[in-house]
């Protein structure tokens, strides 16, 4: 079954780990909107949502492979404190962005600090986790020209966002 592209899909969702801890949720106030066919959500999740009827609910369980990948020990590195910009206050749990020579930005988190040695982790925070999504499909509509040119969905209910790109 092919995934239909360029539709604005609005969902409510709650995602839990296998122990049932809530990791993220739309909480029922503002639905989450995405533009289909643009890899804006996990591909396996999008595939499942594509098969849902408007108004229906579904539980989707994704293995680490289908979600954010397995936890990779090689993605954990120890660097010197001097690698960070001067006067940066470093604390465990802080998020940073590394920039590759090609200009790509890669997020990482500080796992541990011992003296001048800083342990950093490039794994996605949800790497290695099986994720249980509870999804409610609220609406699907064709994207507007403006949304297509922006490459993302704009909010419903007259809720406008202003940005330039
Ligand atoms: Zn926009």
Backbone and ligand atoms as CSV (ligand in chain L), in Angstrom:
chain,resi,resn,atom,element,x,y,z
A,1,UNK,N,N,0.854,-1.196,0.000
A,1,UNK,CA,C,0.000,0.000,0.000
A,1,UNK,C,C,0.884,1.239,0.000
A,2,UNK,N,N,0.667,2.103,-0.953
A,2,UNK,CA,C,1.551,3.264,-1.056
A,2,UNK,C,C,1.119,4.366,-0.097
A,3,UNK,N,N,2.091,5.049,0.434
A,3,UNK,CA,C,1.816,6.161,1.328
A,3,UNK,C,C,1.495,7.383,0.485
A,4,UNK,N,N,0.350,8.000,0.765
A,4,UNK,CA,C,-0.043,9.160,-0.022
A,4,UNK,C,C,0.731,10.387,0.465
A,5,UNK,N,N,1.373,11.056,-0.473
A,5,UNK,CA,C,2.214,12.193,-0.115
A,5,UNK,C,C,1.437,13.493,-0.111
A,6,UNK,N,N,2.020,14.487,0.514
A,6,UNK,CA,C,1.522,15.858,0.481
A,6,UNK,C,C,0.117,16.026,1.030
A,7,UNK,N,N,-0.166,15.264,2.072
A,7,UNK,CA,C,-1.395,15.494,2.818
A,7,UNK,C,C,-1.016,16.028,4.191
A,8,UNK,N,N,-1.857,16.933,4.698
A,8,UNK,CA,C,-1.658,17.394,6.064
A,8,UNK,C,C,-2.461,16.471,6.972
A,9,UNK,N,N,-1.754,15.787,7.836
A,9,UNK,CA,C,-2.361,14.781,8.696
A,9,UNK,C,C,-2.319,15.300,10.128
A,10,UNK,N,N,-3.455,15.310,10.801
A,10,UNK,CA,C,-3.420,15.714,12.213
A,10,UNK,C,C,-3.797,14.539,13.096
A,11,UNK,N,N,-3.000,14.372,14.131
A,11,UNK,CA,C,-3.170,13.239,15.047
A,11,UNK,C,C,-3.052,13.703,16.492
A,12,UNK,N,N,-3.662,12.962,17.374
A,12,UNK,CA,C,-3.306,12.991,18.788
A,12,UNK,C,C,-2.485,11.750,19.040
A,13,UNK,N,N,-1.449,11.876,19.848
A,13,UNK,CA,C,-0.694,10.667,20.154
A,13,UNK,C,C,-0.120,10.719,21.564
A,14,UNK,N,N,0.120,9.531,22.085
A,14,UNK,CA,C,0.884,9.362,23.315
A,14,UNK,C,C,1.900,8.281,23.017
A,15,UNK,N,N,3.136,8.515,23.396
A,15,UNK,CA,C,4.151,7.471,23.199
A,15,UNK,C,C,4.725,7.077,24.552
A,16,UNK,N,N,4.772,5.771,24.763
A,16,UNK,CA,C,5.259,5.215,26.026
A,16,UNK,C,C,6.402,4.236,25.771
A,17,UNK,N,N,7.238,4.071,26.795
A,17,UNK,CA,C,8.232,3.006,26.706
A,17,UNK,C,C,7.582,1.696,27.160
A,18,UNK,N,N,8.360,0.596,27.152
A,18,UNK,CA,C,7.759,-0.709,27.470
A,18,UNK,C,C,7.275,-0.791,28.916
A,19,UNK,N,N,7.826,0.069,29.798
A,19,UNK,CA,C,7.368,0.070,31.196
A,19,UNK,C,C,6.102,0.902,31.382
A,20,UNK,N,N,5.679,1.560,30.295
A,20,UNK,CA,C,4.455,2.349,30.392
A,20,UNK,C,C,4.679,3.807,30.779
A,21,UNK,N,N,5.942,4.233,30.876
A,21,UNK,CA,C,6.216,5.645,31.149
A,21,UNK,C,C,5.904,6.480,29.914
A,22,UNK,N,N,5.191,7.581,30.108
A,22,UNK,CA,C,4.861,8.456,28.991
A,22,UNK,C,C,6.097,9.290,28.623
A,23,UNK,N,N,6.524,9.164,27.375
A,23,UNK,CA,C,7.704,9.886,26.902
A,23,UNK,C,C,7.321,11.199,26.237
A,24,UNK,N,N,6.193,11.177,25.571
A,24,UNK,CA,C,5.740,12.379,24.878
A,24,UNK,C,C,4.251,12.196,24.584
A,25,UNK,N,N,3.543,13.315,24.502
A,25,UNK,CA,C,2.113,13.242,24.244
A,25,UNK,C,C,1.615,14.583,23.758
A,26,UNK,N,N,0.608,14.543,22.888
A,26,UNK,CA,C,-0.021,15.796,22.492
A,26,UNK,C,C,-0.929,16.295,23.620
A,27,UNK,N,N,-1.201,15.453,24.594
A,27,UNK,CA,C,-1.948,15.876,25.764
A,27,UNK,C,C,-3.364,16.306,25.484
A,28,UNK,N,N,-3.814,16.169,24.249
A,28,UNK,CA,C,-5.197,16.487,23.930
A,28,UNK,C,C,-5.480,17.962,23.703
A,29,UNK,N,N,-4.508,18.873,23.901
A,29,UNK,CA,C,-4.808,20.280,23.629
A,29,UNK,C,C,-4.599,20.604,22.155
A,30,UNK,N,N,-3.354,20.597,21.693
A,30,UNK,CA,C,-3.098,20.875,20.282
A,30,UNK,C,C,-2.709,19.585,19.585
A,31,UNK,N,N,-3.454,19.210,18.547
A,31,UNK,CA,C,-3.030,18.017,17.819
A,31,UNK,C,C,-1.683,18.236,17.139
A,32,UNK,N,N,-1.056,17.161,16.785
A,32,UNK,CA,C,0.212,17.215,16.066
A,32,UNK,C,C,-0.067,17.106,14.573
A,33,UNK,N,N,0.492,18.028,13.799
A,33,UNK,CA,C,0.285,18.033,12.355
A,33,UNK,C,C,1.584,17.714,11.630
A,34,UNK,N,N,1.478,16.927,10.582
A,34,UNK,CA,C,2.663,16.717,9.760
A,34,UNK,C,C,2.261,16.595,8.297
A,35,UNK,N,N,3.245,16.820,7.446
A,35,UNK,CA,C,3.047,16.716,6.007
A,35,UNK,C,C,3.487,15.316,5.594
A,36,UNK,N,N,2.559,14.556,5.027
A,36,UNK,CA,C,2.886,13.163,4.720
A,36,UNK,C,C,3.868,13.060,3.554
A,37,UNK,N,N,4.662,12.005,3.580
A,37,UNK,CA,C,5.604,11.748,2.490
A,37,UNK,C,C,6.874,12.574,2.562
A,38,UNK,N,N,7.105,13.255,3.688
A,38,UNK,CA,C,8.295,14.105,3.814
A,38,UNK,C,C,9.188,13.678,4.977
A,39,UNK,N,N,9.028,12.424,5.415
A,39,UNK,CA,C,9.863,11.893,6.498
A,39,UNK,C,C,9.853,12.777,7.737
A,40,UNK,N,N,8.688,13.327,8.058
A,40,UNK,CA,C,8.618,14.199,9.229
A,40,UNK,C,C,8.327,13.417,10.512
A,41,UNK,N,N,7.851,12.200,10.351
A,41,UNK,CA,C,7.714,11.317,11.517
A,41,UNK,C,C,8.379,9.992,11.149
A,42,UNK,N,N,8.483,9.090,12.119
A,42,UNK,CA,C,9.114,7.801,11.861
A,42,UNK,C,C,8.385,7.091,10.718
A,43,UNK,N,N,9.117,6.590,9.706
A,43,UNK,CA,C,8.487,5.987,8.521
A,43,UNK,C,C,7.498,4.878,8.851
A,44,UNK,N,N,7.857,4.036,9.803
A,44,UNK,CA,C,6.974,2.913,10.157
A,44,UNK,C,C,5.684,3.418,10.799
A,45,UNK,N,N,5.789,4.495,11.558
A,45,UNK,CA,C,4.599,5.084,12.176
A,45,UNK,C,C,3.713,5.690,11.097
A,46,UNK,N,N,4.339,6.372,10.152
A,46,UNK,CA,C,3.578,6.987,9.057
A,46,UNK,C,C,2.852,5.922,8.234
A,47,UNK,N,N,3.536,4.815,7.993
A,47,UNK,CA,C,2.938,3.699,7.253
A,47,UNK,C,C,1.664,3.201,7.944
A,48,UNK,N,N,1.724,3.096,9.259
A,48,UNK,CA,C,0.552,2.652,10.026
A,48,UNK,C,C,-0.572,3.673,9.987
A,49,UNK,N,N,-0.214,4.941,10.143
A,49,UNK,CA,C,-1.233,6.000,10.145
A,49,UNK,C,C,-1.915,6.072,8.789
A,50,UNK,N,N,-1.148,5.801,7.737
A,50,UNK,CA,C,-1.683,5.855,6.379
A,50,UNK,C,C,-2.839,4.877,6.186
A,51,UNK,N,N,-2.857,3.819,6.985
A,51,UNK,CA,C,-3.897,2.798,6.831
A,51,UNK,C,C,-5.085,3.007,7.763
A,52,UNK,N,N,-5.042,4.094,8.548
A,52,UNK,CA,C,-6.115,4.345,9.507
A,52,UNK,C,C,-7.256,5.145,8.877
A,53,UNK,N,N,-8.432,4.961,9.418
A,53,UNK,CA,C,-9.588,5.757,9.014
A,53,UNK,C,C,-9.670,6.973,9.923
A,54,UNK,N,N,-10.147,8.088,9.361
A,54,UNK,CA,C,-10.293,9.297,10.168
A,54,UNK,C,C,-11.223,9.018,11.335
A,55,UNK,N,N,-10.792,9.414,12.518
A,55,UNK,CA,C,-11.594,9.186,13.723
A,55,UNK,C,C,-11.230,7.918,14.465
A,56,UNK,N,N,-10.399,7.089,13.867
A,56,UNK,CA,C,-10.058,5.824,14.521
A,56,UNK,C,C,-8.815,5.961,15.390
A,57,UNK,N,N,-8.657,4.984,16.268
A,57,UNK,CA,C,-7.494,4.929,17.140
A,57,UNK,C,C,-6.751,3.622,16.906
A,58,UNK,N,N,-5.453,3.666,17.154
A,58,UNK,CA,C,-4.647,2.479,16.891
A,58,UNK,C,C,-3.437,2.484,17.815
A,59,UNK,N,N,-3.028,1.294,18.239
A,59,UNK,CA,C,-1.771,1.169,18.973
A,59,UNK,C,C,-0.716,0.623,18.031
A,60,UNK,N,N,0.409,1.289,17.996
A,60,UNK,CA,C,1.499,0.897,17.112
A,60,UNK,C,C,2.752,0.714,17.957
A,61,UNK,N,N,3.317,-0.474,17.914
A,61,UNK,CA,C,4.551,-0.733,18.656
A,61,UNK,C,C,5.715,-0.783,17.680
A,62,UNK,N,N,6.721,0.024,17.938
A,62,UNK,CA,C,7.890,0.066,17.072
A,62,UNK,C,C,9.110,-0.466,17.799
A,63,UNK,N,N,9.807,-1.389,17.167
A,63,UNK,CA,C,11.066,-1.890,17.719
A,63,UNK,C,C,12.111,-0.790,17.583
A,64,UNK,N,N,13.224,-0.877,18.333
A,64,UNK,CA,C,14.278,0.148,18.183
A,64,UNK,C,C,14.677,0.352,16.716
A,65,UNK,N,N,14.749,-0.764,15.978
A,65,UNK,CA,C,15.064,-0.697,14.546
A,65,UNK,C,C,14.119,0.197,13.769
A,66,UNK,N,N,12.836,0.119,14.120
A,66,UNK,CA,C,11.812,0.888,13.416
A,66,UNK,C,C,11.674,2.292,13.996
A,67,UNK,N,N,12.294,2.509,15.158
A,67,UNK,CA,C,12.193,3.817,15.811
A,67,UNK,C,C,13.527,4.550,15.667
A,68,UNK,N,N,14.279,4.666,16.749
A,68,UNK,CA,C,15.488,5.507,16.699
A,68,UNK,C,C,16.789,4.717,16.703
A,69,UNK,N,N,16.710,3.441,16.347
A,69,UNK,CA,C,17.924,2.655,16.199
A,69,UNK,C,C,18.393,2.041,17.504
A,70,UNK,N,N,19.316,1.108,17.382
A,70,UNK,CA,C,19.890,0.484,18.566
A,70,UNK,C,C,20.871,1.443,19.216
A,71,UNK,N,N,21.059,1.249,20.512
A,71,UNK,CA,C,22.041,2.063,21.227
A,71,UNK,C,C,23.435,1.647,20.775
A,72,UNK,N,N,24.222,2.625,20.324
A,72,UNK,CA,C,25.540,2.347,19.765
A,72,UNK,C,C,26.622,2.840,20.721
A,73,UNK,N,N,27.352,1.878,21.312
A,73,UNK,CA,C,28.421,2.247,22.246
A,73,UNK,C,C,29.486,3.120,21.591
A,74,UNK,N,N,29.656,2.925,20.281
A,74,UNK,CA,C,30.682,3.702,19.583
A,74,UNK,C,C,30.295,5.175,19.430
A,75,UNK,N,N,29.021,5.461,19.667
A,75,UNK,CA,C,28.566,6.854,19.575
A,75,UNK,C,C,28.814,7.622,20.874
A,76,UNK,N,N,29.431,6.926,21.842
A,76,UNK,CA,C,29.802,7.584,23.093
A,76,UNK,C,C,31.296,7.863,23.053
A,77,UNK,N,N,31.669,9.114,23.282
A,77,UNK,CA,C,33.069,9.505,23.165
A,77,UNK,C,C,33.491,10.343,24.360
A,78,UNK,N,N,34.790,10.302,24.644
A,78,UNK,CA,C,35.336,11.175,25.681
A,78,UNK,C,C,36.142,12.272,24.996
A,79,UNK,N,N,35.824,13.507,25.310
A,79,UNK,CA,C,36.553,14.644,24.736
A,79,UNK,C,C,37.069,15.516,25.870
A,80,UNK,N,N,38.004,16.390,25.536
A,80,UNK,CA,C,38.550,17.320,26.523
A,80,UNK,C,C,37.617,18.513,26.688
A,81,UNK,N,N,37.559,19.007,27.895
A,81,UNK,CA,C,36.747,20.182,28.182
A,81,UNK,C,C,37.122,21.349,27.257
A,82,UNK,N,N,38.415,21.400,26.886
A,82,UNK,CA,C,38.888,22.506,26.048
A,82,UNK,C,C,38.315,22.465,24.632
A,83,UNK,N,N,37.665,21.338,24.268
A,83,UNK,CA,C,37.005,21.249,22.959
A,83,UNK,C,C,35.764,22.143,22.894
A,84,UNK,N,N,35.250,22.487,24.047
A,84,UNK,CA,C,34.043,23.324,24.086
A,84,UNK,C,C,34.452,24.796,24.067
A,85,UNK,N,N,33.542,25.641,23.579
A,85,UNK,CA,C,33.867,27.075,23.581
A,85,UNK,C,C,34.215,27.536,24.997
A,86,UNK,N,N,35.128,28.479,25.087
A,86,UNK,CA,C,35.566,28.995,26.370
A,86,UNK,C,C,34.377,29.543,27.160
A,87,UNK,N,N,34.459,29.429,28.475
A,87,UNK,CA,C,33.418,29.959,29.371
A,87,UNK,C,C,32.065,29.270,29.218
A,88,UNK,N,N,32.039,28.081,28.578
A,88,UNK,CA,C,30.787,27.338,28.528
A,88,UNK,C,C,30.669,26.542,29.815
A,89,UNK,N,N,29.566,26.756,30.519
A,89,UNK,CA,C,29.341,25.999,31.742
A,89,UNK,C,C,28.820,24.621,31.333
A,90,UNK,N,N,29.532,23.571,31.712
A,90,UNK,CA,C,29.144,22.225,31.290
A,90,UNK,C,C,28.489,21.482,32.441
A,91,UNK,N,N,27.384,20.864,32.141
A,91,UNK,CA,C,26.698,20.053,33.147
A,91,UNK,C,C,26.190,18.771,32.513
A,92,UNK,N,N,26.111,17.717,33.322
A,92,UNK,CA,C,25.535,16.467,32.832
A,92,UNK,C,C,24.108,16.709,32.358
A,93,UNK,N,N,23.774,16.103,31.245
A,93,UNK,CA,C,22.410,16.220,30.725
A,93,UNK,C,C,22.215,17.364,29.748
A,94,UNK,N,N,23.254,18.220,29.592
A,94,UNK,CA,C,23.105,19.342,28.660
A,94,UNK,C,C,23.168,18.872,27.212
A,95,UNK,N,N,22.348,19.500,26.371
A,95,UNK,CA,C,22.329,19.187,24.934
A,95,UNK,C,C,23.215,20.163,24.178
A,96,UNK,N,N,23.933,19.648,23.220
A,96,UNK,CA,C,24.767,20.479,22.360
A,96,UNK,C,C,24.580,20.069,20.909
A,97,UNK,N,N,25.108,20.905,20.014
A,97,UNK,CA,C,25.114,20.582,18.596
A,97,UNK,C,C,26.569,20.543,18.145
A,98,UNK,N,N,26.928,19.461,17.507
A,98,UNK,CA,C,28.243,19.390,16.887
A,98,UNK,C,C,28.066,19.694,15.407
A,99,UNK,N,N,29.067,20.300,14.818
A,99,UNK,CA,C,28.980,20.584,13.391
A,99,UNK,C,C,30.060,19.808,12.648
A,100,UNK,N,N,29.639,19.075,11.630
A,100,UNK,CA,C,30.597,18.311,10.837
A,100,UNK,C,C,31.273,19.249,9.842
A,101,UNK,N,N,32.407,18.817,9.277
A,101,UNK,CA,C,33.065,19.663,8.260
A,101,UNK,C,C,32.129,20.015,7.102
A,102,UNK,N,N,31.136,19.158,6.835
A,102,UNK,CA,C,30.189,19.425,5.740
A,102,UNK,C,C,29.094,20.398,6.167
A,103,UNK,N,N,29.097,20.773,7.433
A,103,UNK,CA,C,28.110,21.739,7.908
A,103,UNK,C,C,26.851,21.110,8.463
A,104,UNK,N,N,26.830,19.770,8.550
A,104,UNK,CA,C,25.663,19.121,9.148
A,104,UNK,C,C,25.723,19.251,10.667
A,105,UNK,N,N,24.558,19.428,11.260
A,105,UNK,CA,C,24.510,19.556,12.714
A,105,UNK,C,C,24.067,18.227,13.331
A,106,UNK,N,N,24.821,17.793,14.330
A,106,UNK,CA,C,24.502,16.534,15.006
A,106,UNK,C,C,24.335,16.813,16.500
A,107,UNK,N,N,23.157,16.510,17.044
A,107,UNK,CA,C,22.968,16.754,18.475
A,107,UNK,C,C,23.672,15.696,19.324
A,108,UNK,N,N,24.147,16.129,20.486
A,108,UNK,CA,C,24.667,15.157,21.451
A,108,UNK,C,C,24.357,15.660,22.856
A,109,UNK,N,N,24.524,14.777,23.810
A,109,UNK,CA,C,24.235,15.128,25.196
A,109,UNK,C,C,25.458,14.800,26.042
A,110,UNK,N,N,25.696,15.607,27.072
A,110,UNK,CA,C,26.792,15.321,27.998
A,110,UNK,C,C,26.327,14.274,28.996
A,111,UNK,N,N,27.074,13.161,29.038
A,111,UNK,CA,C,26.696,12.057,29.929
A,111,UNK,C,C,27.411,12.133,31.269
A,112,UNK,N,N,28.674,12.605,31.222
A,112,UNK,CA,C,29.482,12.546,32.429
A,112,UNK,C,C,30.625,13.551,32.310
A,113,UNK,N,N,31.020,14.116,33.441
A,113,UNK,CA,C,32.167,15.024,33.459
A,113,UNK,C,C,33.087,14.593,34.600
A,114,UNK,N,N,34.334,14.306,34.248
A,114,UNK,CA,C,35.325,13.978,35.278
A,114,UNK,C,C,36.553,14.823,35.031
A,115,UNK,N,N,36.737,15.866,35.831
A,115,UNK,CA,C,37.859,16.765,35.631
A,115,UNK,C,C,37.772,17.405,34.267
A,116,UNK,N,N,38.800,17.188,33.442
A,116,UNK,CA,C,38.809,17.793,32.113
A,116,UNK,C,C,38.213,16.870,31.058
A,117,UNK,N,N,37.800,15.676,31.495
A,117,UNK,CA,C,37.267,14.719,30.536
A,117,UNK,C,C,35.742,14.743,30.524
A,118,UNK,N,N,35.218,14.966,29.338
A,118,UNK,CA,C,33.766,15.068,29.190
A,118,UNK,C,C,33.290,13.912,28.318
A,119,UNK,N,N,32.386,13.103,28.833
A,119,UNK,CA,C,31.823,11.999,28.054
A,119,UNK,C,C,30.569,12.496,27.344
A,120,UNK,N,N,30.583,12.366,26.028
A,120,UNK,CA,C,29.437,12.833,25.240
A,120,UNK,C,C,28.818,11.665,24.480
A,121,UNK,N,N,27.536,11.780,24.212
A,121,UNK,CA,C,26.762,10.679,23.625
A,121,UNK,C,C,25.969,11.194,22.427
A,122,UNK,N,N,26.264,10.621,21.265
A,122,UNK,CA,C,25.581,11.027,20.033
A,122,UNK,C,C,24.329,10.186,19.751
A,123,UNK,N,N,24.064,9.207,20.610
A,123,UNK,CA,C,22.856,8.403,20.388
A,123,UNK,C,C,21.604,9.265,20.560
A,124,UNK,N,N,20.572,8.955,19.789
A,124,UNK,CA,C,19.283,9.598,20.019
A,124,UNK,C,C,18.823,9.238,21.436
A,125,UNK,N,N,18.202,10.198,22.148
A,125,UNK,CA,C,17.756,9.896,23.523
A,125,UNK,C,C,16.868,8.654,23.617
A,126,UNK,N,N,16.205,8.300,22.530
A,126,UNK,CA,C,15.316,7.130,22.548
A,126,UNK,C,C,15.932,5.923,21.839
A,127,UNK,N,N,17.217,5.973,21.573
A,127,UNK,CA,C,17.887,4.836,20.937
A,127,UNK,C,C,17.776,3.606,21.835
A,128,UNK,N,N,17.582,2.464,21.222
A,128,UNK,CA,C,17.516,1.211,21.964
A,128,UNK,C,C,16.171,0.945,22.617
A,129,UNK,N,N,15.228,1.860,22.469
A,129,UNK,CA,C,13.922,1.707,23.125
A,129,UNK,C,C,12.857,1.198,22.160
A,130,UNK,N,N,12.037,0.310,22.667
A,130,UNK,CA,C,10.809,-0.067,21.963
A,130,UNK,C,C,9.750,0.956,22.353
A,131,UNK,N,N,9.086,1.504,21.356
A,131,UNK,CA,C,8.133,2.580,21.620
A,131,UNK,C,C,6.706,2.121,21.316
A,132,UNK,N,N,5.810,2.433,22.229
A,132,UNK,CA,C,4.388,2.120,22.033
A,132,UNK,C,C,3.625,3.421,21.807
A,133,UNK,N,N,3.132,3.574,20.593
A,133,UNK,CA,C,2.356,4.764,20.244
A,133,UNK,C,C,0.865,4.451,20.328
A,134,UNK,N,N,0.112,5.353,20.949
A,134,UNK,CA,C,-1.345,5.337,20.847
A,134,UNK,C,C,-1.713,6.524,19.973
A,135,UNK,N,N,-2.250,6.221,18.811
A,135,UNK,CA,C,-2.505,7.267,17.819
A,135,UNK,C,C,-3.995,7.390,17.555
A,136,UNK,N,N,-4.479,8.614,17.484
A,136,UNK,CA,C,-5.845,8.884,17.035
A,136,UNK,C,C,-5.737,9.761,15.799
A,137,UNK,N,N,-6.283,9.267,14.692
A,137,UNK,CA,C,-6.229,10.049,13.454
A,137,UNK,C,C,-7.406,11.028,13.439
A,138,UNK,N,N,-7.106,12.309,13.474
A,138,UNK,CA,C,-8.162,13.327,13.561
A,138,UNK,C,C,-8.608,13.811,12.187
A,139,UNK,N,N,-7.661,14.024,11.304
A,139,UNK,CA,C,-8.019,14.602,10.012
A,139,UNK,C,C,-6.891,14.384,9.005
A,140,UNK,N,N,-7.285,14.423,7.751
A,140,UNK,CA,C,-6.350,14.363,6.631
A,140,UNK,C,C,-6.889,15.316,5.591
A,141,UNK,N,N,-6.055,16.149,5.041
A,141,UNK,CA,C,-6.511,17.012,3.941
A,141,UNK,C,C,-5.331,17.251,3.004
A,142,UNK,N,N,-5.632,17.692,1.786
A,142,UNK,CA,C,-4.567,18.019,0.852
A,142,UNK,C,C,-3.819,19.238,1.375
A,143,UNK,N,N,-2.519,19.252,1.207
A,143,UNK,CA,C,-1.726,20.409,1.630
A,143,UNK,C,C,-1.983,21.592,0.697
A,144,UNK,N,N,-1.877,22.807,1.224
A,144,UNK,CA,C,-2.007,24.006,0.392
A,144,UNK,C,C,-0.685,24.244,-0.342
A,145,UNK,N,N,-0.739,25.100,-1.349
A,145,UNK,CA,C,0.493,25.446,-2.078
A,145,UNK,C,C,1.533,26.034,-1.130
A,146,UNK,N,N,1.052,26.875,-0.212
A,146,UNK,CA,C,1.974,27.508,0.732
A,146,UNK,C,C,2.676,26.468,1.597
A,147,UNK,N,N,1.892,25.503,2.071
A,147,UNK,CA,C,2.485,24.450,2.900
A,147,UNK,C,C,3.498,23.627,2.107
A,148,UNK,N,N,3.160,23.358,0.854
A,148,UNK,CA,C,4.085,22.579,0.029
A,148,UNK,C,C,5.377,23.348,-0.208
A,149,UNK,N,N,5.256,24.671,-0.412
A,149,UNK,CA,C,6.472,25.447,-0.662
A,149,UNK,C,C,7.296,25.566,0.615
A,150,UNK,N,N,6.634,25.566,1.773
A,150,UNK,CA,C,7.375,25.601,3.042
A,150,UNK,C,C,7.913,24.223,3.415
A,151,UNK,N,N,7.248,23.187,2.916
A,151,UNK,CA,C,7.677,21.835,3.267
A,151,UNK,C,C,7.200,21.378,4.627
A,152,UNK,N,N,6.155,22.037,5.165
A,152,UNK,CA,C,5.600,21.571,6.435
A,152,UNK,C,C,4.145,22.007,6.556
A,153,UNK,N,N,3.455,21.410,7.520
A,153,UNK,CA,C,2.033,21.701,7.726
A,153,UNK,C,C,1.849,22.972,8.534
A,154,UNK,N,N,0.811,23.712,8.216
A,154,UNK,CA,C,0.439,24.874,9.019
A,154,UNK,C,C,-0.758,24.517,9.879
A,155,UNK,N,N,-0.830,25.122,11.068
A,155,UNK,CA,C,-1.870,24.769,12.029
A,155,UNK,C,C,-3.270,25.088,11.550
A,156,UNK,N,N,-4.237,24.344,12.064
A,156,UNK,CA,C,-5.636,24.612,11.745
A,156,UNK,C,C,-6.196,25.652,12.693
A,157,UNK,N,N,-7.503,25.822,12.709
A,157,UNK,CA,C,-8.203,26.692,13.651
A,157,UNK,C,C,-7.700,28.128,13.609
A,158,UNK,N,N,-7.299,28.611,12.442
A,158,UNK,CA,C,-6.834,29.994,12.327
A,158,UNK,C,C,-5.555,30.261,13.090
A,159,UNK,N,N,-4.975,29.198,13.627
A,159,UNK,CA,C,-3.709,29.359,14.346
A,159,UNK,C,C,-2.596,29.499,13.310
A,160,UNK,N,N,-1.981,30.661,13.279
A,160,UNK,CA,C,-0.989,30.948,12.258
A,160,UNK,C,C,0.399,31.014,12.850
A,161,UNK,N,N,1.330,30.504,12.126
A,161,UNK,CA,C,2.703,30.734,12.574
A,161,UNK,C,C,3.383,31.656,11.571
A,162,UNK,N,N,4.255,32.472,12.043
A,162,UNK,CA,C,4.940,33.435,11.187
A,162,UNK,C,C,6.419,33.129,11.167
A,163,UNK,N,N,6.893,32.875,10.016
A,163,UNK,CA,C,8.335,32.654,9.901
A,163,UNK,C,C,8.729,32.885,8.455
A,164,UNK,N,N,9.965,33.038,8.245
A,164,UNK,CA,C,10.465,33.257,6.898
A,164,UNK,C,C,11.541,32.235,6.614
A,165,UNK,N,N,11.472,31.646,5.447
A,165,UNK,CA,C,12.610,30.854,5.051
A,165,UNK,C,C,12.831,30.925,3.569
L,1,ZN,ZN,ZN,5.502,27.626,7.091
